[in-house]
Amino acid sequence: AEVLGVDRVTIDDNFFDLGGHSLLATRLVSRIRTTLSAELSIRQLFETPTIAALSDALDESISVRTALTARPRPQRIP
């Protein structure tokens, strides 16, 4: 609902029918990765644009890549 700027979204509402488009899809996928620590592709969102359908995709997804961490900078950069 936040990404789409709507008051309410039910599990059967279609992301694209509610005004979603490719840029908002990118935002949503990023938010899912950050919040749920689950890897989801844009393609999966296009193929399963409801929360109910995404739930199954997320059950099968792998965990998100490890976060980047700062490390000492080498004197000579390759």
C-alpha positions as CSV (number, residue, x, y, z in Angstrom):
1,A,0.0,0.0,0.0
2,E,2.9,2.4,0.8
3,V,4.7,1.8,-2.4
4,L,1.5,2.2,-4.5
5,G,0.3,5.2,-2.4
6,V,-3.1,3.6,-1.7
7,D,-4.9,3.2,1.6
8,R,-5.4,-0.6,1.6
9,V,-4.3,-3.7,-0.3
10,T,-5.8,-7.1,0.1
11,I,-4.0,-10.4,-0.6
12,D,-5.9,-10.8,-3.8
13,D,-5.4,-7.3,-5.3
14,N,-3.3,-7.2,-8.4
15,F,-0.3,-4.9,-8.0
16,F,-0.6,-3.6,-11.6
17,D,-4.4,-3.1,-11.4
18,L,-3.8,-0.8,-8.4
19,G,-1.6,1.4,-10.5
20,G,1.8,-0.4,-10.2
21,H,4.3,-0.1,-13.0
22,S,7.9,-1.2,-13.6
23,L,9.5,1.6,-11.5
24,L,7.2,0.9,-8.6
25,A,7.8,-2.9,-9.1
26,T,11.6,-2.2,-8.7
27,R,10.9,-0.3,-5.4
28,L,8.6,-3.1,-4.1
29,V,11.1,-5.8,-4.9
30,S,13.8,-3.8,-3.1
31,R,11.6,-3.3,-0.1
32,I,10.8,-7.0,0.0
33,R,14.5,-7.9,-0.1
34,T,15.3,-5.4,2.7
35,T,12.3,-6.1,4.9
36,L,11.8,-9.8,4.5
37,S,15.4,-10.8,3.7
38,A,14.1,-12.7,0.7
39,E,15.3,-12.7,-2.9
40,L,12.6,-11.9,-5.4
41,S,13.0,-11.0,-9.1
42,I,11.0,-8.4,-11.0
43,R,9.9,-11.2,-13.3
44,Q,8.4,-13.0,-10.4
45,L,6.4,-9.9,-9.4
46,F,5.1,-9.6,-13.0
47,E,4.2,-13.3,-13.1
48,T,2.6,-13.3,-9.7
49,P,1.3,-9.8,-9.0
50,T,-0.9,-10.6,-5.9
51,I,0.3,-11.0,-2.3
52,A,-1.3,-14.5,-2.2
53,A,0.7,-15.6,-5.3
54,L,3.9,-13.9,-4.1
55,S,3.6,-15.7,-0.8
56,D,4.2,-19.0,-2.6
57,A,7.2,-17.5,-4.5
58,L,8.7,-16.2,-1.3
59,D,8.3,-19.5,0.4
60,E,10.6,-21.0,-2.3
61,S,13.0,-18.1,-2.5
62,I,16.6,-18.1,-1.2
63,S,17.8,-15.7,1.4
64,V,19.2,-12.3,0.4
65,R,22.9,-11.9,-0.4
66,T,24.9,-10.8,2.6
67,A,25.1,-7.0,3.2
68,L,28.1,-5.1,2.0
69,T,30.5,-4.1,4.8
70,A,33.3,-1.6,4.9
71,R,36.8,-2.9,4.8
72,P,40.2,-1.3,4.9
73,R,41.2,0.1,1.6
74,P,44.4,-1.4,0.2
75,Q,47.2,1.0,-0.6
76,R,47.3,-0.2,-4.2
77,I,43.9,-0.6,-5.8
78,P,43.8,-3.4,-8.5
